[in-house]
Amino acid sequence: MKKIYFLLIFVVLQNISYSQTTCPTNLSFDANNLSFWEFKNGTYSGTYIGTYNNTTINAIPSKISTVTSANDIFGNNTFTIFKANADGSLVYDEKITNLPKVPVINGYKYNNSVRIGSSSAGGSADKLTFRIDVPSDATSYNLTYAYAAILQDVTHTENEQPAFVATVTDLSINTKIDCASKRYYSNTSMPIMNGARYEAWREVSIDLSQYAGKTIELKFEAFDCQPSGHYGYAYLAFRNDGCGAGTITGNNIVCNTSNSLTYSTPSVDGATYTWTLPVGWTGSSTSNTITVNPNNNPGGNITVTPSQSCGNITTRSIAVSTVSTAPATPAMVQGNTTVCAGSSNLTYFVPEVSGASSYTWSYPSGWTIVSGLNTNKITFNANSTPGNVSVSAENLCGVSSASIAAVSITNDPLCCRNNYWNARINSVS
């Protein structure tokens, strides 16, 4: 009887994960695997067509999967998942050394990305496919993906060049949704670095609510050149922002005397944008980014409406509040003050501070952040170095004084055992 009970809970949770205001499970690779995605490898036939006769992993209808990477028939890694560093630092592509593997676009920090294809040639074709059942009651269902393409510089004809293709299809009538689909081949209009042409990170936004009750397929392909001597690969990332009415990125707590505050929304090809601001605020733009000044006025809603849309037109909004002073000093830092050398998942926190928009933590040399950057609760892995764990609260008016906890290191067996179980509890709480 207990087994049936747990199974019913699982089914309910799965249904919730596909509700109108939640993105499909693992769309953005948060599970760090291929769950609900299909991956195929084959050879490039030219003219943007792959022949996928080598490898198929998690075939459609795709289920839960534990696969985290895959190789082509030549042994080249052609499917890789990348996670954003917990400390906010960026890791860059080996060929395009100014291109981060996990992007930050107009202030939005993506959590994960994937790479398909590799920098080793061989005539490979690689494809990722995901299917979305758009809720039948959806009134807004915005999906945003980002892509970057790296294609070796060669002199073949277009149909033989390394290429990247993104195709979004309404499967109910088997028709491509052109405004959400992209195609690139290596050509001289693209910038070049280290022998590769590239398209830096760009976003595509589509409101799928007009396809309510239908199945939409996302397909992404990376191709080496058709003669097989030159490489092509691409990165993909997906916003995990609720798949609702769309979002605006920017500070939601600002100083009322701040100047040149930037807000942005994912771009729609060919659209102009109408922005509205709180009373007394100033700023003007017809693009997807606006710079504004509060002019010592209260906060309110910032909204933007594109003139056209890939899908239904929806107004996007962010509520912004204003403050006039820096935050107060945070209360006492909570967490273990005596820890075992090499402890993992050590959590420290302070109560939220009124008017704070972010938190800055300092910690002993050699410790690493697991999660919680810029929040009031942070988790570390420690080494053998003692020192202070401190945090200050900040907003655009200023930074508070720091709240400090001195942390010592011990190798006492009992202490180590207690810290281990505390860390285990914190990691699942």
SEGURO-932383 format. One record per residue (C-alpha): residue in three letters; x, y, z. Coordinates in steps of 0.02 Angstrom, whole numbers, plus 50000, padded with zeros to 5 digits. Layout:
! residues N
+-----+-------+-------+-------+
|  aa |    xx |    yy |    zz |
+-----+-------+-------+-------+
| ALA |     X |     Y |     Z |
...
+-----+-------+-------+-------+
This chain:
! residues 429
+-----+-------+-------+-------+
|  aa |    xx |    yy |    zz |
+-----+-------+-------+-------+
| MET | 50000 | 50000 | 50000 |
| LYS | 50141 | 50120 | 50038 |
| LYS | 50215 | 50096 | 49865 |
| ILE | 50051 | 50147 | 49782 |
| TYR | 50041 | 50301 | 49892 |
| PHE | 50213 | 50363 | 49841 |
| LEU | 50180 | 50330 | 49657 |
| LEU | 50025 | 50440 | 49663 |
| ILE | 50125 | 50582 | 49739 |
| PHE | 50253 | 50569 | 49599 |
| VAL | 50119 | 50580 | 49464 |
| VAL | 50042 | 50735 | 49543 |
| LEU | 50211 | 50820 | 49552 |
| GLN | 50245 | 50782 | 49370 |
| ASN | 50080 | 50862 | 49321 |
| ILE | 50120 | 51017 | 49423 |
| SER | 50289 | 51035 | 49338 |
| TYR | 50202 | 51062 | 49171 |
| SER | 50074 | 51189 | 49232 |
| GLN | 50045 | 51352 | 49143 |
| THR | 50168 | 51453 | 49248 |
| THR | 50308 | 51326 | 49259 |
| CYS | 50435 | 51280 | 49127 |
| PRO | 50440 | 51095 | 49075 |
| THR | 50546 | 50982 | 49182 |
| ASN | 50732 | 50990 | 49137 |
| LEU | 50705 | 51108 | 48991 |
| SER | 50855 | 51206 | 49057 |
| PHE | 50956 | 51050 | 49105 |
| ASP | 50939 | 51084 | 49291 |
| ALA | 50944 | 50896 | 49321 |
| ASN | 51119 | 50895 | 49246 |
| ASN | 51071 | 50754 | 49126 |
| LEU | 50974 | 50713 | 48967 |
| SER | 50807 | 50684 | 49053 |
| PHE | 50664 | 50721 | 48931 |
| TRP | 50789 | 50766 | 48793 |
| GLU | 50837 | 50657 | 48646 |
| PHE | 51016 | 50661 | 48579 |
| LYS | 51068 | 50593 | 48410 |
| ASN | 51236 | 50583 | 48322 |
| GLY | 51269 | 50546 | 48139 |
| THR | 51352 | 50624 | 47987 |
| TYR | 51323 | 50785 | 47893 |
| SER | 51246 | 50763 | 47721 |
| GLY | 51257 | 50947 | 47674 |
| THR | 51119 | 51075 | 47643 |
| TYR | 51079 | 51082 | 47830 |
| ILE | 51028 | 50899 | 47837 |
| GLY | 51102 | 50769 | 47954 |
| THR | 51094 | 50581 | 47934 |
| TYR | 51074 | 50516 | 48112 |
| ASN | 51122 | 50334 | 48097 |
| ASN | 51259 | 50319 | 48230 |
| THR | 51192 | 50351 | 48405 |
| THR | 51022 | 50384 | 48484 |
| ILE | 51008 | 50417 | 48670 |
| ASN | 50840 | 50435 | 48761 |
| ALA | 50735 | 50420 | 48604 |
| ILE | 50571 | 50514 | 48590 |
| PRO | 50458 | 50501 | 48689 |
| SER | 50605 | 50543 | 48802 |
| LYS | 50600 | 50492 | 48985 |
| ILE | 50708 | 50517 | 49139 |
| SER | 50891 | 50485 | 49096 |
| THR | 51055 | 50478 | 49191 |
| VAL | 51162 | 50517 | 49038 |
| THR | 51269 | 50671 | 49061 |
| SER | 51382 | 50667 | 48907 |
| ALA | 51402 | 50578 | 48740 |
| ASN | 51534 | 50548 | 48606 |
| ASP | 51528 | 50531 | 48418 |
| ILE | 51596 | 50378 | 48325 |
| PHE | 51769 | 50458 | 48324 |
| GLY | 51773 | 50472 | 48514 |
| ASN | 51747 | 50661 | 48516 |
| ASN | 51637 | 50727 | 48656 |
| THR | 51487 | 50801 | 48564 |
| PHE | 51363 | 50826 | 48706 |
| THR | 51418 | 50914 | 48865 |
| ILE | 51322 | 51002 | 49005 |
| PHE | 51398 | 51154 | 49092 |
| LYS | 51340 | 51230 | 49256 |
| ALA | 51367 | 51411 | 49306 |
| ASN | 51501 | 51430 | 49439 |
| ALA | 51426 | 51457 | 49611 |
| ASP | 51546 | 51603 | 49644 |
| GLY | 51487 | 51696 | 49488 |
| SER | 51650 | 51677 | 49390 |
| LEU | 51641 | 51636 | 49205 |
| VAL | 51725 | 51497 | 49107 |
| TYR | 51761 | 51534 | 48924 |
| ASP | 51763 | 51433 | 48765 |
| GLU | 51933 | 51366 | 48714 |
| LYS | 51922 | 51434 | 48535 |
| ILE | 51821 | 51593 | 48561 |
| THR | 51906 | 51651 | 48719 |
| ASN | 51785 | 51794 | 48755 |
| LEU | 51631 | 51683 | 48742 |
| PRO | 51570 | 51615 | 48911 |
| LYS | 51511 | 51435 | 48910 |
| VAL | 51364 | 51484 | 49021 |
| PRO | 51300 | 51657 | 48972 |
| VAL | 51248 | 51815 | 49061 |
| ILE | 51137 | 51913 | 48939 |
| ASN | 51075 | 52088 | 48980 |
| GLY | 51095 | 52052 | 49165 |
| TYR | 51008 | 51882 | 49163 |
| LYS | 51120 | 51745 | 49230 |
| TYR | 51086 | 51575 | 49153 |
| ASN | 51110 | 51425 | 49269 |
| ASN | 51163 | 51296 | 49139 |
| SER | 51208 | 51271 | 48958 |
| VAL | 51245 | 51126 | 48841 |
| ARG | 51368 | 51107 | 48698 |
| ILE | 51331 | 51000 | 48547 |
| GLY | 51469 | 50958 | 48425 |
| SER | 51654 | 50979 | 48459 |
| SER | 51811 | 51069 | 48400 |
| SER | 51872 | 50907 | 48320 |
| ALA | 51822 | 50881 | 48139 |
| GLY | 51756 | 50719 | 48064 |
| GLY | 51596 | 50758 | 47971 |
| SER | 51490 | 50738 | 48127 |
| ALA | 51309 | 50792 | 48147 |
| ASP | 51234 | 50812 | 48321 |
| LYS | 51053 | 50845 | 48369 |
| LEU | 50956 | 50883 | 48527 |
| THR | 50766 | 50872 | 48528 |
| PHE | 50638 | 50921 | 48661 |
| ARG | 50448 | 50916 | 48650 |
| ILE | 50332 | 51032 | 48745 |
| ASP | 50148 | 50997 | 48775 |
| VAL | 50081 | 51174 | 48791 |
| PRO | 49946 | 51177 | 48927 |
| SER | 49772 | 51187 | 48850 |
| ASP | 49725 | 51333 | 48965 |
| ALA | 49883 | 51435 | 48932 |
| THR | 49850 | 51621 | 48911 |
| SER | 50036 | 51663 | 48910 |
| TYR | 50179 | 51539 | 48895 |
| ASN | 50342 | 51626 | 48855 |
| LEU | 50496 | 51522 | 48818 |
| THR | 50669 | 51598 | 48792 |
| TYR | 50821 | 51506 | 48730 |
| ALA | 50996 | 51571 | 48698 |
| TYR | 51124 | 51505 | 48575 |
| ALA | 51302 | 51533 | 48517 |
| ALA | 51382 | 51452 | 48363 |
| ILE | 51567 | 51417 | 48329 |
| LEU | 51603 | 51365 | 48150 |
| GLN | 51777 | 51338 | 48078 |
| ASP | 51825 | 51464 | 47943 |
| VAL | 51830 | 51373 | 47774 |
| THR | 51800 | 51413 | 47590 |
| HIS | 51669 | 51282 | 47547 |
| THR | 51501 | 51325 | 47470 |
| GLU | 51361 | 51368 | 47592 |
| ASN | 51285 | 51195 | 47581 |
| GLU | 51450 | 51114 | 47633 |
| GLN | 51502 | 51236 | 47769 |
| PRO | 51499 | 51196 | 47956 |
| ALA | 51327 | 51251 | 48017 |
| PHE | 51208 | 51272 | 48162 |
| VAL | 51019 | 51255 | 48146 |
| ALA | 50880 | 51287 | 48274 |
| THR | 50706 | 51230 | 48220 |
| VAL | 50545 | 51256 | 48318 |
| THR | 50398 | 51157 | 48246 |
| ASP | 50211 | 51147 | 48276 |
| LEU | 50191 | 50959 | 48265 |
| SER | 50002 | 50968 | 48247 |
| ILE | 50025 | 51029 | 48069 |
| ASN | 50212 | 50988 | 48053 |
| THR | 50253 | 51170 | 48015 |
| LYS | 50410 | 51266 | 48064 |
| ILE | 50384 | 51421 | 48170 |
| ASP | 50498 | 51536 | 48072 |
| CYS | 50514 | 51678 | 48198 |
| ALA | 50585 | 51558 | 48329 |
| SER | 50700 | 51461 | 48211 |
| LYS | 50879 | 51507 | 48165 |
| ARG | 51011 | 51449 | 48042 |
| TYR | 51196 | 51493 | 48024 |
| TYR | 51339 | 51435 | 47916 |
| SER | 51523 | 51487 | 47924 |
| ASN | 51539 | 51647 | 47821 |
| THR | 51638 | 51808 | 47813 |
| SER | 51500 | 51915 | 47888 |
| MET | 51534 | 51832 | 48057 |
| PRO | 51678 | 51885 | 48170 |
| ILE | 51830 | 51771 | 48175 |
| MET | 51947 | 51713 | 48314 |
| ASN | 52077 | 51574 | 48314 |
| GLY | 52021 | 51513 | 48144 |
| ALA | 51835 | 51503 | 48187 |
| ARG | 51687 | 51608 | 48135 |
| TYR | 51563 | 51632 | 48275 |
| GLU | 51395 | 51703 | 48325 |
| ALA | 51403 | 51764 | 48505 |
| TRP | 51263 | 51728 | 48628 |
| ARG | 51092 | 51783 | 48566 |
| GLU | 50916 | 51754 | 48634 |
| VAL | 50755 | 51699 | 48550 |
| SER | 50589 | 51727 | 48639 |
| ILE | 50422 | 51651 | 48590 |
| ASP | 50250 | 51652 | 48671 |
| LEU | 50179 | 51478 | 48643 |
| SER | 50006 | 51515 | 48713 |
| GLN | 49934 | 51525 | 48536 |
| TYR | 49980 | 51339 | 48525 |
| ALA | 49883 | 51293 | 48683 |
| GLY | 49843 | 51108 | 48684 |
| LYS | 49971 | 51069 | 48549 |
| THR | 50144 | 50991 | 48550 |
| ILE | 50292 | 51100 | 48502 |
| GLU | 50460 | 51024 | 48456 |
| LEU | 50627 | 51110 | 48488 |
| LYS | 50769 | 51042 | 48381 |
| PHE | 50950 | 51101 | 48383 |
| GLU | 51085 | 51037 | 48265 |
| ALA | 51272 | 51067 | 48245 |
| PHE | 51364 | 51010 | 48089 |
| ASP | 51545 | 50989 | 48039 |
| CYS | 51579 | 51031 | 47857 |
| GLN | 51510 | 50907 | 47731 |
| PRO | 51683 | 50855 | 47664 |
| SER | 51718 | 50816 | 47850 |
| GLY | 51881 | 50911 | 47873 |
| HIS | 51818 | 51059 | 47976 |
| TYR | 51722 | 51073 | 48140 |
| GLY | 51561 | 51155 | 48196 |
| TYR | 51484 | 51163 | 48370 |
| ALA | 51358 | 51265 | 48468 |
| TYR | 51303 | 51310 | 48644 |
| LEU | 51122 | 51317 | 48704 |
| ALA | 51043 | 51385 | 48863 |
| PHE | 50864 | 51409 | 48922 |
| ARG | 50789 | 51538 | 49040 |
| ASN | 50712 | 51456 | 49191 |
| ASP | 50599 | 51603 | 49231 |
| GLY | 50429 | 51520 | 49245 |
| CYS | 50376 | 51516 | 49061 |
| GLY | 50236 | 51638 | 49103 |
| ALA | 50206 | 51813 | 49035 |
| GLY | 50391 | 51847 | 49005 |
| THR | 50513 | 51940 | 49115 |
| ILE | 50608 | 52103 | 49135 |
| THR | 50783 | 52092 | 49207 |
| GLY | 50847 | 52231 | 49321 |
| ASN | 50856 | 52286 | 49503 |
| ASN | 50690 | 52275 | 49596 |
| ILE | 50755 | 52380 | 49742 |
| VAL | 50839 | 52543 | 49691 |
| CYS | 50899 | 52704 | 49771 |
| ASN | 50779 | 52846 | 49733 |
| THR | 50926 | 52956 | 49684 |
| SER | 51009 | 52827 | 49571 |
| ASN | 51046 | 52867 | 49390 |
| SER | 51060 | 52763 | 49232 |
| LEU | 50972 | 52606 | 49291 |
| THR | 50959 | 52474 | 49154 |
| TYR | 50813 | 52357 | 49123 |
| SER | 50796 | 52232 | 48982 |
| THR | 50682 | 52098 | 48913 |
| PRO | 50720 | 51954 | 48792 |
| SER | 50720 | 52018 | 48614 |
| VAL | 50593 | 51977 | 48479 |
| ASP | 50654 | 51986 | 48299 |
| GLY | 50592 | 52141 | 48209 |
| ALA | 50498 | 52214 | 48358 |
| THR | 50501 | 52388 | 48432 |
| TYR | 50457 | 52408 | 48616 |
| THR | 50343 | 52523 | 48715 |
| TRP | 50402 | 52552 | 48893 |
| THR | 50302 | 52627 | 49037 |
| LEU | 50383 | 52690 | 49197 |
| PRO | 50327 | 52737 | 49374 |
| VAL | 50263 | 52915 | 49396 |
| GLY | 50404 | 53043 | 49387 |
| TRP | 50534 | 52922 | 49319 |
| THR | 50619 | 52966 | 49156 |
| GLY | 50692 | 52862 | 49015 |
| SER | 50652 | 52822 | 48835 |
| SER | 50685 | 52675 | 48720 |
| THR | 50608 | 52577 | 48577 |
| SER | 50729 | 52432 | 48598 |
| ASN | 50723 | 52286 | 48719 |
| THR | 50837 | 52382 | 48841 |
| ILE | 50800 | 52546 | 48929 |
| THR | 50901 | 52660 | 49044 |
| VAL | 50798 | 52754 | 49174 |
| ASN | 50813 | 52879 | 49317 |
| PRO | 50695 | 52878 | 49469 |
| ASN | 50722 | 53065 | 49502 |
| ASN | 50688 | 53046 | 49689 |
| ASN | 50515 | 52974 | 49657 |
| PRO | 50429 | 52820 | 49730 |
| GLY | 50436 | 52652 | 49644 |
| GLY | 50305 | 52561 | 49544 |
| ASN | 50291 | 52447 | 49393 |
| ILE | 50404 | 52453 | 49242 |
| THR | 50319 | 52371 | 49093 |
| VAL | 50364 | 52336 | 48912 |
| THR | 50259 | 52281 | 48764 |
| PRO | 50336 | 52228 | 48598 |
| SER | 50254 | 52293 | 48439 |
| GLN | 50252 | 52117 | 48370 |
| SER | 50287 | 51947 | 48441 |
| CYS | 50343 | 51773 | 48398 |
| GLY | 50174 | 51711 | 48457 |
| ASN | 50049 | 51814 | 48556 |
| ILE | 50094 | 51991 | 48611 |
| THR | 50107 | 52002 | 48800 |
| THR | 50156 | 52145 | 48916 |
| ARG | 50300 | 52106 | 49032 |
| SER | 50318 | 52189 | 49202 |
| ILE | 50433 | 52209 | 49351 |
| ALA | 50385 | 52289 | 49518 |
| VAL | 50521 | 52408 | 49580 |
| SER | 50530 | 52487 | 49753 |
| THR | 50640 | 52633 | 49804 |
| VAL | 50744 | 52664 | 49960 |
| SER | 50837 | 52818 | 50019 |
| THR | 50972 | 52743 | 50131 |
| ALA | 51091 | 52596 | 50136 |
| PRO | 51029 | 52441 | 50228 |
| ALA | 51061 | 52412 | 50413 |
| THR | 51198 | 52294 | 50470 |
| PRO | 51139 | 52113 | 50462 |
| ALA | 51103 | 52022 | 50625 |
| MET | 51224 | 51892 | 50693 |
| VAL | 51286 | 51764 | 50566 |
| GLN | 51212 | 51594 | 50605 |
| GLY | 51311 | 51434 | 50572 |
| ASN | 51447 | 51322 | 50642 |
| THR | 51592 | 51420 | 50717 |
| THR | 51700 | 51265 | 50742 |
| VAL | 51713 | 51153 | 50590 |
| CYS | 51814 | 51002 | 50539 |
| ALA | 51949 | 51027 | 50407 |
| GLY | 51878 | 50982 | 50237 |
| SER | 51696 | 50996 | 50290 |
| SER | 51569 | 51013 | 50150 |
| ASN | 51399 | 51096 | 50135 |
| LEU | 51424 | 51217 | 50280 |
| THR | 51278 | 51338 | 50282 |
| TYR | 51282 | 51514 | 50356 |
| PHE | 51140 | 51638 | 50353 |
| VAL | 51069 | 51800 | 50421 |
| PRO | 50888 | 51858 | 50426 |
| GLU | 50837 | 51961 | 50276 |
| VAL | 50878 | 52145 | 50295 |
| SER | 50744 | 52270 | 50248 |
| GLY | 50788 | 52367 | 50091 |
| ALA | 50932 | 52253 | 50042 |
| SER | 50943 | 52200 | 49860 |
| SER | 51093 | 52084 | 49882 |
| TYR | 51221 | 52020 | 50006 |
| THR | 51410 | 52009 | 49995 |
| TRP | 51498 | 51870 | 50089 |
| SER | 51681 | 51855 | 50137 |
| TYR | 51756 | 51689 | 50191 |
| PRO | 51923 | 51606 | 50232 |
| SER | 52050 | 51582 | 50094 |
| GLY | 52026 | 51420 | 49999 |
| TRP | 51844 | 51396 | 50046 |
| THR | 51727 | 51379 | 49897 |
| ILE | 51546 | 51429 | 49872 |
| VAL | 51422 | 51288 | 49840 |
| SER | 51266 | 51396 | 49825 |
| GLY | 51186 | 51558 | 49883 |
| LEU | 51297 | 51691 | 49803 |
| ASN | 51226 | 51866 | 49839 |
| THR | 51087 | 51797 | 49951 |
| ASN | 51063 | 51799 | 50140 |
| LYS | 51098 | 51611 | 50150 |
| ILE | 51258 | 51536 | 50082 |
| THR | 51338 | 51364 | 50080 |
| PHE | 51525 | 51328 | 50076 |
| ASN | 51649 | 51187 | 50063 |
| ALA | 51791 | 51219 | 50185 |
| ASN | 51976 | 51175 | 50181 |
| SER | 52092 | 51180 | 50332 |
| THR | 52100 | 51371 | 50343 |
| PRO | 52012 | 51459 | 50488 |
| GLY | 51951 | 51638 | 50477 |
| ASN | 51799 | 51750 | 50473 |
| VAL | 51636 | 51720 | 50383 |
| SER | 51557 | 51891 | 50362 |
| VAL | 51415 | 51969 | 50265 |
| SER | 51359 | 52144 | 50221 |
| ALA | 51192 | 52198 | 50149 |
| GLU | 51184 | 52318 | 50004 |
| ASN | 51074 | 52414 | 49887 |
| LEU | 51105 | 52553 | 49763 |
| CYS | 51112 | 52681 | 49903 |
| GLY | 51260 | 52596 | 49986 |
| VAL | 51332 | 52450 | 50084 |
| SER | 51306 | 52410 | 50268 |
| SER | 51438 | 52366 | 50395 |
| ALA | 51478 | 52181 | 50402 |
| SER | 51414 | 52053 | 50523 |
| ILE | 51556 | 51934 | 50568 |
| ALA | 51573 | 51757 | 50635 |
| ALA | 51746 | 51690 | 50678 |
| VAL | 51766 | 51509 | 50622 |
| SER | 51899 | 51392 | 50691 |
| ILE | 51958 | 51226 | 50619 |
| THR | 51971 | 51065 | 50718 |
| ASN | 52013 | 50883 | 50686 |
| ASP | 51921 | 50821 | 50841 |
| PRO | 51831 | 50660 | 50787 |
| LEU | 51670 | 50698 | 50881 |
| CYS | 51660 | 50874 | 50811 |
| CYS | 51693 | 50808 | 50636 |
| ARG | 51554 | 50680 | 50653 |
| ASN | 51430 | 50812 | 50715 |
| ASN | 51478 | 50931 | 50574 |
| TYR | 51454 | 50793 | 50447 |
| TRP | 51275 | 50760 | 50501 |
| ASN | 51237 | 50947 | 50515 |
| ALA | 51299 | 50969 | 50338 |
| ARG | 51193 | 50824 | 50277 |
| ILE | 51039 | 50901 | 50358 |
| ASN | 51078 | 51073 | 50283 |
| SER | 51102 | 50999 | 50110 |
| VAL | 50925 | 50929 | 50105 |
| SER | 50835 | 51065 | 50203 |
+-----+-------+-------+-------+
